[in-house]
């Protein structure tokens, strides 16, 4: 079994209204050093395979097809599990 | 003219769309459950508003992989009319039938009120019964109607006259160029955030949405050599 941790965030070039609101809230709480907040999604995907190379390819396909909308979002992922 | 209103788990404007067609146009209309694979009998397909699949992951992201949405592009390629309203617009964007994507409203608020729109193009099959530049009142009801596309796409939309409706006055969601509705390059697929089906009778506060439906019927009649109404 492998575990994929997938992170999807709004692209740097696109305004993130939620991130802006949270940044404002942190400022109002006195965390003046907060220069920016971007909110995204974190997904854990359990994979019934031990083939890391194939898993990497399949996760990338999942991100491109469904997990991220690449018009507005970027994605990255990490794989955990038995090393070959 | 045969109308089909697609229905997904979580659709909630399907009945309004059905009634708008039935009462405004007196044309045959059916609900089409998302499992249907053949849409060939319909002349116009309406993708209604609501919260398909609970808006999980992203609005419209899961609905786009249903059977009906896999069958829809083939019908659109034949030149049939496709109207996506609100969540229906989001689904058409996710499906790639229209360019761009939706972001959360800039204010993060769910905005639900009548909105003034400018008809930017009266040359589409959906807007021929409006005047070019006419201001109409149609309600909006969405939390994610902040239309986004990059500069190159916006230039394309402008060049090909694909911007069909913009917000006149206040932009309720901070969409790019005040966009409220766009069509594809061929003009037969329209996506819009405002709800014309909720503006088909004065008792509803506005009947400015009626002409969107009469435009569809008149376009179809003209293509099929039947008498044009109105």
Interface residues (C-beta under 8 A of the other chain):
Chain A: X10 X13 X14 X15 X17 X18 X21 X41 X66 X67 X69 X71 X72
Chain B: X57 X58 X61 X62 X65 X94 X100 X101 X103 X104 X105 X106 X107 X108 X146 X148 X149 X150 X174
